[in-house]
Amino acid sequence: MIEESGQVISREGDYAWVETERKSTCSSCAANKGCGTGVISKFYSGRFSRVKALNTVNASVGDRVVLGLAEDALVRGSLAVYGLPLLSLMVMALLGSAVADEVGLQQADGLTAVFGLAGLLFGFYLVRSFSHRIAADTRYQPVILRHCNEFPTETLVNIPR
């Protein structure tokens, strides 16, 4: 289970909208200063993401919670989003090249590119239909696992000494 902490910002029935801060592990890497990814991660630090999650612990607005997502759901979703369009582009480009060879075209690149583009668009269609099919599947939904034990930063700042 992949876990992330956040704060509930609203509720909708059995679901809650949770705001999480985007984090990067680049700050702990030794190559941080000379890496392009590290520079990009600094640009995006401090940004927030909103996630709709199943509210299994009856969290209220303002509560700090821990979200969880099954690893296999993340892997399958990633393969679908990245793999399907790429795979369909490659297959259709190869098909276009084979058709161009069969027809006897001297300049097969144009037909190969057109077939590849059609394959890419078909791959995007497959991803869209996959996402509609799993939209209500709870195995692919983030879930609020528990209330977070940390105190919100605002609370720590206002503690009298």
C-alpha positions in Angstrom: 0.0 0.0 0.0 1.3 3.4 -1.0 0.6 6.0 1.7 0.4 9.8 1.7 -0.8 12.3 4.3 -3.2 15.1 3.6 -6.0 17.3 4.9 -9.7 16.8 4.3 -11.1 19.9 2.6 -14.7 18.7 1.8 -17.0 15.7 2.0 -19.4 14.2 -0.5 -21.3 11.2 0.8 -18.9 8.3 1.2 -16.1 10.2 -0.3 -13.9 13.1 0.9 -11.7 15.5 -1.0 -8.2 15.5 0.4 -5.5 18.0 -0.3 -1.9 16.7 -0.3 1.3 18.5 -0.9 3.4 17.4 -3.8 6.7 16.0 -2.6 9.8 14.9 -4.3 12.6 12.6 -3.1 15.1 14.7 -5.0 16.2 16.7 -1.9 17.7 13.5 -0.4 19.6 12.5 -3.5 23.4 13.3 -3.7 23.1 14.5 -7.3 20.4 17.0 -6.4 22.4 20.2 -7.4 23.4 18.9 -10.8 20.3 17.0 -11.9 17.7 18.5 -14.1 14.9 16.6 -12.4 16.0 18.1 -9.0 15.7 21.6 -10.5 12.3 20.8 -11.8 11.2 19.4 -8.5 12.1 22.6 -6.7 9.8 24.5 -9.1 6.9 22.2 -8.3 7.5 22.0 -4.5 4.8 23.6 -2.3 2.1 22.8 -4.8 -1.0 20.9 -3.7 -3.0 18.1 -5.3 -6.7 17.4 -4.6 -7.7 13.7 -4.4 -11.2 12.2 -4.1 -10.9 9.3 -1.7 -13.2 6.8 -0.1 -13.8 8.0 3.5 -13.7 4.8 5.4 -12.8 6.4 8.8 -15.6 9.1 8.7 -13.1 11.9 8.6 -14.4 15.5 8.9 -13.4 18.7 7.1 -10.0 19.9 8.5 -8.9 16.4 9.7 -5.3 15.3 8.9 -5.5 11.8 7.3 -3.4 9.2 5.7 -4.5 8.1 2.2 -3.6 4.7 0.7 -3.6 3.2 -2.8 -2.8 -0.4 -3.6 0.5 -0.8 -5.5 -1.1 -3.1 -8.1 -3.7 -0.4 -8.9 -0.9 2.2 -9.4 1.1 -0.2 -11.6 -1.9 -1.2 -13.7 -3.0 2.4 -14.1 0.5 3.5 -15.1 0.8 0.7 -17.6 -2.5 1.7 -19.1 -1.8 5.4 -19.3 1.8 5.1 -20.7 1.9 1.6 -22.2 -1.3 1.4 -24.2 -0.8 4.5 -26.4 2.9 3.6 -26.9 2.2 0.0 -27.8 -0.6 0.9 -30.2 1.5 3.6 -31.8 4.3 1.1 -32.4 2.1 -1.7 -33.7 0.3 0.6 -36.1 3.5 2.2 -37.3 4.9 -1.3 -38.1 1.6 -2.1 -39.8 1.9 1.1 -41.8 5.4 0.3 -42.8 4.3 -3.2 -43.9 1.4 -1.8 -45.9 3.8 0.6 -47.6 6.2 -2.2 -48.5 3.4 -4.4 -49.8 2.0 -1.6 -52.0 5.5 -0.7 -53.2 5.8 2.9 -52.0 9.2 4.4 -52.4 8.6 6.9 -49.6 7.0 4.8 -46.8 7.7 7.3 -44.0 4.5 9.3 -44.5 2.2 6.3 -44.4 4.1 4.9 -41.4 3.6 8.2 -39.6 -0.1 8.4 -40.4 -0.6 4.8 -39.2 1.4 5.5 -36.1 -0.6 8.7 -35.3 -3.8 6.6 -35.8 -2.4 4.0 -33.4 -1.6 6.7 -30.8 -5.1 8.1 -31.0 -6.5 4.6 -30.7 -4.3 4.1 -27.6 -5.7 7.2 -26.1 -9.2 5.9 -26.8 -8.3 2.7 -25.0 -7.0 4.6 -22.0 -10.2 6.6 -21.9 -12.4 3.6 -22.0 -10.2 1.9 -19.4 -10.5 4.9 -17.1 -14.3 5.0 -17.5 -14.5 1.2 -16.8 -12.5 1.5 -13.5 -13.9 4.9 -12.3 -16.3 3.2 -9.9 -14.1 0.3 -9.0 -13.0 0.7 -5.4 -9.7 -1.3 -6.0 -8.5 1.7 -8.1 -9.7 4.4 -5.6 -7.5 6.0 -3.0 -8.8 5.2 0.5 -8.5 7.2 3.8 -6.8 4.6 6.0 -6.6 6.5 9.3 -6.4 9.8 11.0 -2.9 11.2 10.9 -1.0 11.4 14.2 1.0 14.5 13.2 -0.2 17.9 14.3 -1.0 20.4 11.6 1.8 23.0 11.2 -0.6 25.8 12.2 -1.2 24.2 15.5 2.5 23.8 16.3 3.1 27.5 15.5 0.4 28.7 17.9 1.4 26.7 21.0 2.3 29.1 23.8 5.7 28.6 25.4 
